[in-house]
């Protein structure tokens, strides 16, 4: 009979390791689960030391000592800003291929975790004993074509442009953020009595804003560096293989830039803030999350700057491209007469082709198409005649747009189940090429039942300070950003955390600007520019500023009209260096005032009939606000360009992938 102690011992030796997937030495390596590098750094070294682990990631640097009896490989798997140093013995199969690797080649290692005497990391993985099933696997070997291409480049000698060779033939060791060569040399001197020259085959990627860059004829950024004279084609080398890159250069490669420490830290921070947002609103405030639609038939803001979604231009129109090429070359009449047969649409604007078979230039067709389909007058949801006719044969039998705001949907749910929120992408077809604007951006929107302007101001400030608190005291990525990107970042966040947001009216803001003689031509009724916002928050108050009671005509129709009938009960929260981050208002519940404002904005009443019905049945006072999450991340990370905090930024002229 097995005793209780023996049962516990069996669980510790067999069941617990299998469940955790970390300390499993009793199964084959094939069944060992991958351990994330962040988890290795967080382990208790006394318990984890001498246990075997499997890691997978991308090679950031490769270094050898002396006569290459072993190699130091820095690996990162994206889970942590620190690289894990892996020491690989030359007796391990495929050891020779390690010396031929390039930056960010993918690798899998199985080895023993040991304590490190290095100052910048407390653990390292040692792959040295075949009898313990230690191994390495290079994923690029699965693609023989890739291996052969890289070997050709290496043999050509061009790769030397990426290294700095000293007089002894060794590669100089650059200052890597995780480079512990001096300590490692001392650690292994007892085992290998060599000259201990360090050969740095390639090094990790960092961001440097001081590198000179130029634009080529295609608009891409070229950095001035030692690889400028390389003769191989651009497609033959890894575009971020050098140690230093500017952020502007890396914006050309959004699919690869997350492999740098800066961008991986930014994207992890954004992920953490989103997770904490749900914790705050759902767990702490008990708000209900609503998944609002992306496709909509109305314009919440009433600005008319919308992206529209349609099936009118389906696959059949693509087949016409070959015909267009012929038409431009002069083959026009016969082809134009057959367009309807080859590319048939039951749409009024394309029947133009069959009615006018004598088109002589493709430009005539383009002009007709733009006039009848792309004109704002024709596709605006507030143009009743065009709205009813132009899209009657479309998928939804009416015009469909990408969501500008989820507010109208949230209001419907707020008037049914109380406090609600959503986190959704928003789309605006504004031709704004600034460091603060995108065509697609992430918006947190909150709608509170039985509430007023003061309620949403208070909850906005509480939420933002909760996110700042997390960034300051719980985010390791902010620690990295503070050390390597902006050494004053934490001080800035602490100052904001300890200050009360400043509350002023629109009129008071104007008086301050005039008094300081900064903007002489400012007139009442105009919205604040970014420079004006920046002056108020960054220079004058040195704190976030809440501006309330804007003029009616510069704000959307749904905001509650104040007693003066000139302003609305709304607020914008302005942050230092970033500008507007939060916008919100009380919602107009007076049906007469609401209809009047809709008429003033020339809105199509039929489209907003469900919204109007809310004021007729179960009407309640409510208020809501929206927070630009990307701008909030800009502030929390001290990044001055919104394109750097979004994985694949969309802006005018750019649609990468």
N, C-alpha and C positions, 0 to 999 in steps of 0.2 A: 504493500500500500504506500502510495506516494504521500509524503508529509506535506503540510502547508508550506513550509519553508522551501521544499524542493519545487513545488508548483510555482512559487514566486520566482525562484531562480530560473526555471525554464522560461517563464514569461519574459524575464529580463534578457535572457540570452537569445531567444528566438522570436517570440511574438512581438515584443515592443520594438525591436529594430525593424521588423518588417512593416509594422504600422507606420512608424515614423519615416521610413525610407532613407535614413541618414547613417545609422551606425550598423548597417547590415553586413556582417562579415561571414555570414553563414549561408549565403546563397551565391550563385554564379554572378559574375559581373553583368551578364546580360539582363538579369532581373533587378539590378540595382537602380534605384530611381535617381534622377539627376538632382543635385543639390544646388541651389542658387548661391552665388558668391556672397550675397548679402547675409544669407543665413550662416555661412561659414564664419564670417567676421563677428556675428552676434553670438556664436556658441561659447560656452564655457570651455576654455582651452584645456582645463584639467580633466574634463570628462571626454572631450572630443579628440584630444591628442592621441596619435597612433591608431586612430580609426581610419578606415578607407572610405573615400568618397569619389563620386563621379561628378565632374563638372563639364559643362559645354559653354562655349563662348567664342569670342573673336580675339585674335592675337593682336596685341597693341605694341609689343616690342620683343625682340629676341636678342639675348646677349650670351656670349660664351666667355669662359675664363681659362686662361692658359692654353693648353693644348686640346681644348674642347672635350674634356672628359665628361662634362655635363653642360647643360645650357639652361639659362634663366629665361623663362617666358612669362611675360605679363599678359594676363587674360582678363577680359571683361565680358560679362553676359548681359549687361543692361540693367541689372537689378540694383546696382550700387555705383556710386561715383568712384570708388576705389577699385583699382585693379588687383587681382590676386596673382601673386608670384608663384609660378610653378617651376620646380627644378626637375629636369629630365635627365636621367643617366644615359650615357651613350650605349649601354647594353640593351636598352629598350628597342624593340623592332620599330622601323620607320624613323629612327632618330635622325638619320641623314637628311630626311625630307624637311625637318624643322628648319634647318639652315637655309632652305630654299623658299621659305614662306614669305609672304608679303603682309603688309599691314591689313588687318581685318580679315585675314583668312580664318575660316571657321575650324574649330578643333574640339575634340572630346578627349578628356583625360580621366584616368582612374588611378588614384594614388593614395598615399598616406598623409594625413594632416599632421603637421608638426608646428611647434612654436618657433617663432622667428625672433632673432635678436635685433632685427632691423627696427629703426625708430618709427617708421611710418606704417608698419603693419605688424600685427601680433601673430599671424599665422601664415603658413605657406604649405603648398601641396607638393609632396615629393613622389615622383614616379621613378622608381629605381629597382624594383624587385619583381622579376617575371614570375617567381614562384608564388607570389601573392596576387597573381593575375593583373599586375599593373600594366597599363597600356596607354598608347596615344592613338588617336584616329584623326586624320586630316580629311575634312569633307571634300576638299577640292580634288582629291584623288578619285572621287566618284565620277568626276567629269574629266575624262582624259584629254578632251580638246582644250580645256582650260589650262591643264598642266603643261601641255605641249606649247601653247601660246606663250605662257609665262617663261618657259625655259628658253624660247627663242629670244625674248626680250633680254633675259639675263645674259645669254651668250653674246648678244650684240654689243655689250659694254655700255649701253646707255644708262644702265641702272646706277653706274658710278656717279652720275650727276646728282643722285639723291643722297649720297653719303659724303662724309668729310674724312678722307684718309690721311693719317699722319705719316711721318717719315719712316716709321717701322712697318708700314703696311697694314696697320690695324685701323679700325674705324674709330674716330673720336667719339666718346660717350657724351651725348648731349644731356642737359639737365632735365631728366624726366620727373614728373610729379610723383611717381612711385618707384624711383630708381634708388635702390639701396645697395649699390655695388660695393661701396667701401666696407659696409658692414658684412655683406655676403662674402667678400674676399677673406675677411678675417675668420669668418665662420668655417670656411672650407680650406684654409691654409694647412690644417693638420692632416687633411686627407690627400692633398695634391701639392707637392712642392714644386711650384712653377713660378714664372715671372709675374703671373697674375695680371697680364694685360687683358683688358675688357674689350671684347669685340662687339660693338653695338650694330647689329645688322639692320634693324629698323626700329623706329621709335613711335610713341603714341601721338595722337592728334590733340592739339590744343588750339585755342582761338586767340588770335592776335589782331587787334584793331589798328596797328601801326604799319602794317605792310602796305606798300604802294600798290595800287591796282589801276588797271586801265580797262577800257571797253574795246572789244574788237568790232568788226563790221556787223556781226550778227547780234550785238548787244550783250554778249556774255562777258563776264568779268575775267580778266587775266591777271594773275598775280606775278609781279616781277620777282623771280627766284632763279636758283641755279639750274632748274630743269628747263629753262626757257630755250636752251639750245638743243634739247633732245630731238632726235630725228624720227623717232617712231610716231605712229599715228596717235591721235588723241584717244581713240578707242582702245589702245593697247595698254594703257596704264591706268592705275587707280587714281581717281581725281582728287581724293583727299588723303593720299598716302604720306604727304609731307607732315612735318610736326606742327607748323603754324599756318593758320588760315584766318582770313578776315570773315566776319559774319556776312558781309556783303557778297563775298565770293561763294560762301556756302549756301546762300539763298538760291543759287543756280542748281543746287543738288539737294532738294528737300528729301529725296528718297534715301540719301546717305548721311546727311548731316547729324542724324540722331546717334551716330556712332562716335561722335565727339563727346567729351565730358560735359561741355556747356549745355548742348542741346538735349542730351539725355537727362540731365538734371532738371532742365526747364520742363520737359514733358512729364517727368515723374512728379514734379511739384504740382503741375496742373492736375494730374490724376489724383493726387492726394487731396488737393483743395476741393475737387468735385466730390470725392468720397466724404470729406468733412462737411460739405454743404448738405448732403443728405442726412448726415448724423445730426446736424444742427436743426434743420427744418422738420425732419421726420421724427427723430427720437426726442429732441429737446422741446420742440414747439408743437409736435403732433399735428403738423400740416399734412394734407393728403397730396401725394404726387399724382399728377395727371399727365398722361401721354397725349399731347395735343397734335393735331395733324400738320403736316408740312404743306400739303396742297390746299389751297383756299380759293374762294371765288370773290373775295373782297380785299380792299386795301384798308387795313386798320389805321394807318397813319394818315391816309388821305393825300399822300404826296404824289402818288402816281408813278414812282420810280420802282417798277416791279419787273421781276423776271417772270415770264409766262411759260407754262408747260402745255404743249400741244402735240397731238398725233397727226396734225395736218401735213407736216413735213416728214413723212415716214420713209420707208425703204424705197418706195417707188421714185421719190424725187432724187434719190442718189443715183438711180439708173440713168437719170437724165444728164448727169454730169458729162458723160461722153458726148452726148448730143450738143451740149453747150460748147465744148471744145471745137467741134466741127463748125458750129454756127459762128464762132468768133473768127474762124478762118475763112468765112465766106460761103460755106455750105449752109444756106439759110432757109430758103422758101420751102423746099420739099420736106426738110426735117421739121421745120416749124409746123407744117401742116399735119404731121404725123404725131406730134407731141401728145395730143389728147389720147390717141389710141395706145401709145406706148406707156404713157404715164398719166393714167386717168384719175382724176379727183372729182368728187361730187361737191366741189366748192366753187362759189361764184367767181372768185378772183382768178382761178386757173382756167375756167372756161373761156377766159379772154383769149387764150392761145388759139382755140379752135375757131373763134369768131374773127380773128385777124391773122390770116395765114400768110400775109405778106410782110411779116417782120423781117427786116433786113439787118438788124444789129442786135446782138445779145444785150447791149446796154438798154434797149427799149424794154426788154423783158424784165431786167433788173429794176429799172425805174418803176415799171408797173407794179412789180411785186412789193417793192418798198412802200409805194404809195397806198396800196390796198391792204397790206398785211402788217407792215412794221410801224406804221404811223401811230403815235400815241393817241391821236384822236380816234383811231379805229379800234384800238385794243383796250382802251381805258374802261375799267368796270363802271365808271361813272357816266359814260356815254351810252345812254339807254338804247338808242337806235342801232349803233354798231355792235353793242353787246349782244343784242338779240339776234342779229343776222350773221355776223362774221364767223361765229363759232357754233352755229346750230348743227353743223355736221361733225363737230369735234367729239372727242371721247366722252366728255361729260355733258355734251349738248349746250355748253356755255363756256365762257372763258375760264381758264384755270391758271393760278399764279403760285409761285413759291412764297412761302410764309414770310411776311414782314415782321409780325409780332403774334404771339399766342394769346394776347390779352383778351380778345373777344371770346375765344373759347373758354378761357379761364373764368371770365365773368359769368358765363352760363353755369359753370360748375360751382362757382363761389356762391351763387344764389340758390344752390340746391344742397350742397354738402358742407358749406362753410369754407374755412381757410384752405387754400390750395396753392400748389406751385408746380412749375415745370422747368426743365432744362433742355432747350431745343436750339438747333441752328436757326438763324434768321438770315434772310437774303434781301439785299437792296442793290438795285441797279444804278447806283450813283457813280459817276465818273470821278471818283476821289482817289487820287494817287498821293496819299499822305501816309505818314508813319503811324497814324491812329485809326485808319479806316480799312475795312475789308468788305468785299462783296458778300462773303459768307462768314458769319461770326456766331459764337456761342452766347446765348442769352439765358440768364436765370430770371424767371418772371414769377412774381408772387401776388396773389390776390387775397385780401383779407375781408371777411364779412363783418358787418356792423362796426366799421372802423372809419377813421378820418385821416387827415393829412399828418397830424402829429404821430399817430400810431405807426404809419409806414416810415416816417423819419426815424423814429426810435428803433424799429426793428432793423432798418437798413444799417444804422450805426452799430447796433449790437452784433449783427451778422458779420460785418466787415472786421470789427475788432476781434471777433472769434477766429476769423481766418488769419489775421495778423498774429494772434497768440499762437496758433498752431505753427505758422511759418517760423516764428521766433524760437520756440521752445521744443518743437517736436520734429521739425523737418531737417534731416541731415543734408538734403540738397541745398537748402538755404545756407547751411554752414559752408558748403563748398563754394557757393556763389559769393558769399561774404569774403572768403579767403582769396579767391582767384579772379573774381569779376569786379566786385565793388566792395572795398573794405569798409565802407561806411554804411552798407546796406542795413545791418542790424540796428545801428544807431538811429537811422531814419525810421525804421519800423517801430522802435521803442518810443520815439518822440510822438508819433501818431497815436500809438496805443495809450499814451498817458495824457492826451489832450482831448477835450470835448470838441466835437464838430461845431464850427462857427455857423450860426443861423442869421441870415440877412435876407431882406426883401430885394426884389428886382430893382426898385427905386433906390434903395440904399447902396446897392452895388454900383449903379450909375453915378451916384454922388461921390463915391470913393474914387472912381476912375477920373471924374472931372476934377476933383480936389487935388489929386496927385498929378494932374496935367500930363497924363500918360497918353490918353486917346482923346484928342480934342474934338473930333468930328462925331462922337457917339451921340446918337439921337434916340429918344424914347421910342420903343416899338421895334427896335432891332434886336436880334439875338446876339449873344456874346460870341466873339470869335475865340479861337483857341488861345491867342496871345493875351486877350483880355481875361480869360479864365485863368491862365497861368499866372498872370500878374496878381490876381486876387488871392489865389491859393498858395503860390510859391513865394512871392515877394512880400505881399502885404500882411496876410494873416499867418503864413507859414504853417498852415494846417488845412485839413479838408473843410470846404465851405459848402453849406447848404443854402442855395438861393431859391426863394419861394415867390409865388404870385407873379408869374410872367404875363405879358399882354396876351389877350385872347387870340389874336389873329396869327400868332407865330406858334401856336400849340394845336394839337389835334382836337377834333370835335367832341370827344367823349369826356373832356375835363370839366369839372364843376365850375360854373360861373360864380365869381365872387359878387358881393353886394354892390360893388362899384360898377359892375357890368362891363368893366374894361379889362379886368384880369381874371385869371383862373386859379383855382386852388391846386397848385402843383409844386414840384420841387425838382431841382437838379443838384446832385452832389458832385462837387469839383475837387479833384485830387491834385496835389502838387506834382508838376512835371508830366502828368498824364492827361489832365483835363476831365471832362465829364465821364463819370463811371456809372452813376445811378440816375435814373429818371423815373418819376412817378407822380401820381395825382389822386385826388378824390374823383370818383366817377359821377358824372351828371345823372341825377335820378329824377329831375324835373322834366317830364316828357315834353312840355312846351319849349323849354330852353334847349333841350337836346335836338328837337326837330329844327329849331331856328338855326342852331350852329351847323347842322348838317346841310341846311339850305345855303348858308353862307359859304360853306366849303364846296358847294355844288356836287354833293354826293348823290348817288343813285339810291333812293329810299328803299326800293324793292329788295336790293341786296342786303340791306340791314334790317329787314323786317323781323327776324328772330331776335335781334338785339333790342329792337323797340318793344317787342312783346314782354321782355324782362321788366320793363318799366310799368307794364299794365297788370302783371300778375306776380304777386309776392315780392314787390319792390322793396329793397333794403338799402341803407347807406353802406357803401363799401369803397375801398381804395386799394390801389396796387402799385407796384413798382417793378422795374426791370434793371438788372445789373449786367453790364458787359463783362463777361468772365475773362475774356482775353485781355482787356484793359486792366482788370484787377490783377491778373498774373503779371502784367507789365510792372505794376506798382510793387508787388510783393517780391519781384526778382530784380528790380532796378534795370529792366531792359527798356530801351527807348524806341524800339520799333515793333509794332504789333505782328509783323510778319515773322518775327523770331520766336513767338510763343505759340504759333499755330503750326501743326505738322505740315499741312499742305495748304498754304494761304492762297485764297482766291481774290484777285484784284483786277482792275481793268487791264486787259491785254495778257493776262496770265491765267492759264488753266492747266496746271501741271498734273498729268495723269487723270 
